[in-house]
Amino acid sequence: MRILRSERIAAVLLVAAAALGLALANTPVGPGVAAVVGAPLPLPLIGLSLTTGGWVKDGLLAIFFLLAAIELRQELTRGELASARRALVPVVAAVGGVVVPAIIFLLIVREPELSSGWPIPTATDVAFALGVLAIVGRGLPGRIRALLLALAVIDDLIAIVIIGVFFTTGLQPLPLILAAPVILLFGWLSYRRSRGYLPALIVLGLAAWVLVALSGIHPTIAGVALGLVLAPRAAARTRRALEPVVNLAVLPIFAFVAALVVIPGVGLRDLSPVFWAILIALPLGKLVGITAGGVIASALAAHRSDRVPFGDLLVVAGLGGIGFTVSLLMNELAFGHLPVVAVEGTLAVLVASTIAAVIGAAIAWSRAAHYRRGRVSPAPER
């Protein structure tokens, strides 16, 4: 079972699924696969009408955000974000990693219709980034992984706020009002220690997801709310049960569906400014923003132990540019009504995340070698 929770395996599957989706989309079977993904699968009894791909992006991905919320709560109570003093560096670094890429995007994309894509390069894919670190970072101190995890969790929280604020259309108050007591009841039942409540929790969780979806807010927000109200003991069990499912199924399926795009037959000069903005802002903007924020926060840290060495910060900043899952979701939300731009945005996210993964892996490998050399005692003189 340990392999099912491996961060390395999760990262490999994520990349393989995206590569498979992109490859299939550009073969003769591509239109058939796209037709299946785009086929309507309505549920008229509850008033929802989504395509196959829509159920993946709105339904399955809510499970990923449920685990992200559990991780966030863990960090806020016992992890790197448990106190203001310890949270200073990851919080400021995460903010820098959001602000700088957004500014770069808006400097390159001047058209008002396309500027709504500014959140795309602000995301960090926690599963992919930790997977790359696990592959190449052997020998690095545990604090680097802890910092990367804390930063990615804050990044997810910012992404959740962005989705809720900027990508909510046609808000329906009544379903949202009804969702609140359902979510609270879900949380209250989770504190009951009897496993007999599990069926009720599943029903309440599904009901909350449906109500949030009907309200006009992106339904992944339901996963976040449910994860935040779960009792600690129930949250630990939920994470243990769902982590293999997310690693082996949810994220790879989402990556496959999101990457199922036909590469446009245009020259580099004909590509949208959105493509270039994401390509630059994601790897470079994240690297600069996270590093700058981390340096500023380390300088402000009152305790020496809370300061992060510059080399360690570079590792986190390099890997922080891997946007992938959340960036692909942001691209879909921003440009779903502009299919051509959405395709170029998807390609840009895939290429930019690959560049960031290579840069981050190189920095992590170099830093790990530095630490390994430091642990080797010099040979005694004769």
N, C-alpha and C positions, 0 to 999 in steps of 0.2 A: 504493500500500500504506500510505502514511502515514495516510490517513484511517481505515483499519481499526484503527489504534492510538490514535486521537484520544480523549482523555478527555471532550471535549465530546460527541462522537457516542455514546460509551458511556453517559453520563448521560442523554441524550435518549432513547435506545433503552430504557433501564431504566424510565424514567417512562412512556414510551409503552406498553410491554408490560404494566406494572402497570395502567395506565388501561384498556387493552383487556380485560384479564382481568376487572377489576371491572365494566366495562360489559357484557361478554358474559354474565357470571353473572347479571345482573339484567334479561336480555331473555328472550323465549320460547325461544331456543336454549341458554340457560344450563344446563338440566338435561341436555341431550345432551352438551354439552362436559364437564360435570362427570362424566358417566358414562364418557366416554372417559378422563379423567384418573384416575378411580377404578377403572378396569378392571384386574383382576389380570393380571400378566405374570410368572408364576413360572418359575424355572429349577431344576427338581427335581434335575438332575444335580449341581448345586453346593449344593443345600439352601437356596436363597434364594427367597422368594416376596414380591414387591413389586408394588405397583400401578404404573401408568404414571407417576403423580405421584411415587411413591416412588423410582422409578429416577432421576427428575429431581433430587429433593431429596438422595438418598443417593449417586447416581452422578455426575451431571453436576456437582453442587456440589463434589465432591471435587477436580475439576480447578481450580476457583476457589481452593480452599484449598491446592492444590499451588503455584499461582502466589504465593499469600500467603506461603507458607513460603519460597519462593525470594526474595521481597522482604525477608522478615525476615532471612534469612541475609546478603543484600546489605547491609542496614542495619547488621547486627552486625559485619560485616567492614570495610566501606568507607564507610558512611553516617553518619547522625546518632547511631547507637548504638554506634559503633566504639570509644568510650572512655567510661569512667564520667563523666568531666567533661562531655563533649558530650551524654551520654544523660540527665543529671540532669533537665533541664526536660521533655523529652517523656515520660520515665518517670513522674515525679511528677504531671504534668498528666494522663496517661492513667489513673493510679490514681485521682486525684480524679474523673475523668470516669466511672469505674465505681462508686466508693463512693457518691457523692452521689445519682445516679439510683436505685441499689439501695435506699438509705435512704428516699428519697421514696416509692418503690413500696411498701415494707413499712409505711410510716406510713399509707398510704391503704388498702392491702389487708390487712385483719386476719384474714381467714378462712384457717386453716391449709391447706385444700385448694387455695387460689388463690395462696398466698404463693410457690409454686414458680416463679412467673412473674417473680421479681425480676431474673433476668438479661436479660430482654427489652430494657429501656431502657438497658442498659450498652454496647451495641455501636455502632460507627461504620462506615458503609459507605464503604470507601476509594475505590471506583470512582465512586460518586455524588458524594461530597464533593470529590474532585479535579476531577470534571467541572464542578461548579458553580463552583469556584475558577477553572478555565480559562476559563469563559464570562464571568465578571464581574470577574476579578482582574487584567486587563491593566494593567501598570504597577507591580504589587506586586513587592517584591524576592524573589529565588528562595528565600531562607531561610524564607519563610512556607510555601511549598509543601513544602519539605524537612521542616519541623516538623510540618505536617499529615500528611505521609506517614509519618513516624516514629511519630507518635502513633497513627495508624490501624493501623499494623503491630503496635505493642504491644497495641492494643485487640484485634486479631485473635488475638494470642497468648493474651491473657486469656480471650477467648471460647473458644478451643480447650481451655484448661484447664478452663473451666466445663463445656463439653460433655463432656469426658472424665470429670470427677469427678461432676457432678451429674445427668447424663442417661445414665449407663450402667446398664442393667438386665440382670439375669440373666447376669452375666459368665461366659463359658466360657473357662477358662484354656488348654486345649489349642490352639485356633485362634490365640490370641494368642501363645502360645509359638512356634508354627510361623511366625507372621508375622514374628517378629524376624529369623531368619536370611535370610528372603526379602528383607526390606528392606535388610539389610546387604549381601547379594549384589548387589542392585540398585545400591546406592551404590558398591560396589567395581567393578562393570562400567562404571559411568558414568565412571570415571577412565581406562578404556581409550580411547584416542583414535580407534579405528577405528569408523566408522559401521556396520560389519557387525554390531555388537552391538545395534543399535537394535531389531530384532525381539525379542531376548531381554529387553531392558529393558521393552518393552511388555508381554510376557507376565508378567514378574516383577511389574510394577506392578499389573496386573490381579489377579494371584494375591494380592498383599498386600492389595488392596482387599477381595477376597472373604473372606480369612481374618479381617481386622479386622471386617467385617460379621458374620461368623458368631460372633465372640467376644462380641458384645453391645455393643461400643463403637461409637459412631456412626462409620460408614465414612469420613466426611470426614477423620477423624484419620489415615487411611492416606495421604491426599494430603499432609497436613502432614509426616508422617514421611518420605515419599519426596522431598519438596522440600528437606528439611533435609539429607539425605544425598547429594544430587546433587553431582557435581563442579562447580566454578565454571564451567568451559567448557561442560559439558553443560547446566548450569542456564541459562546465557545463551541457548543455542540453544533450549532448551525454552521459555523465556519468550518468545522472539521468535516461535516457531512457534504457541504456544497463546494469546498475548495477543489476537489478532484473534478467535479462536474464542470466548474467554471474553467479550469485549466485545460481539460481534455475535450470539452464540447462547446460551452457557451462562447468563449473567446475565439476559438478556431472557426466556428460556424459564422460568427459575426464578421470575422476578418475575410472569410471566403466570400460572403455576400457583398460586403462593402467593396472588395477589390474586383468584383465582377464587372469590369468596365472595359470598353473597347478603346485601345490606344488610338487617339485621333491622328489621322494621316496629314498632319500639317508640319510646316517647318518651325524651327525654334522661334523665329521672328513672329510667327502667327499665334503663338501661345498667349493666353490671357495674362494680364498683369497678376491675376490671382495666383497663377502657377508660380511665377517668379517670387512673389511676395512670400508664399509659404515655403518655397525652397530655400530662401535666405533666412526668413524670420525664425523658422523652427530650429534648425541646428545652430545657427550663429546667434540669433537673438536670445535663445535659451542659455547658450554658453556665456554670453556677455552678461545677461541679466542676472542669472543665478550667481555667477562669480562676483559681480559688483555688489549685489545684495548681501552675499555671504561675507565679503571683505568688510563692508560697512558695519554689519551686525557684529562681527568678531571684534572689530575695533571698539565697539560700544560695550561689549560684554564686560561686566564688572569682575567676573571670576576668570582667572587664566584657564581653568579647566573647560570653560564653555567656549573658548576660542577654537576655531577650526583651522588647522594648518592649510596653507594655500594649495598645496598639492592635493590634499584630500578634497578640498572644495572643488578643484578642477575636475576630479573624477565624477563627483555628483553633478556638476554643471554640464559636463559632456554627455552623460547618460540621460540627463533631464531633457535633452532635445529629442528624445524618442517619443513622438506624439502618438502615433499609431491609433489605438482603439478609440480614445476619446476625441482625438483630432478628426478621425474619420466620421464619428458621430456629429461633431460640430459642423463639418463640411456638408453632411447630408441635411442638417437643420438649416444651414445658411443658404444653400444653393439648390435645395430640392426642386425649386420652381424654375431653375435654370440648368437643364440637364447637361448642356455642353460645358458650362463652367464647373458643374459638379464633377464631371469626369476628369477635367484637368486638375481640380482640387484634390481628388482622390489620388491621382498619379503623383502629384506634388507631395502629398503626405507620405506616400510609400517611399518615394525617392529620398525625401528629406529625413525621414526616420531612419532609413538605411545609412545615410551619410552620418547622422548623429550617432548611430550604433557603432559605426566604424571608428569615428573620432573618440567616442566614450570608451570603447574597448581598448583602443591604443593607449589612451591616458591611464586607464585602470591597469592595464598590463604593465606599463612603465612604472606606475606607482607601486604596484605589487612587487616588482623586481627590486625597487628601492628598499622596501621593507624587508624583503628576504635577505638582501645584502647586509642590512643593518643587524640582522639576527645571527649572521655568521661571524664567529670570533676569529680574529686574525691568528695565523699560525705562529706558534712560539718561535722566537729567534734561537738559533743554535750558536 
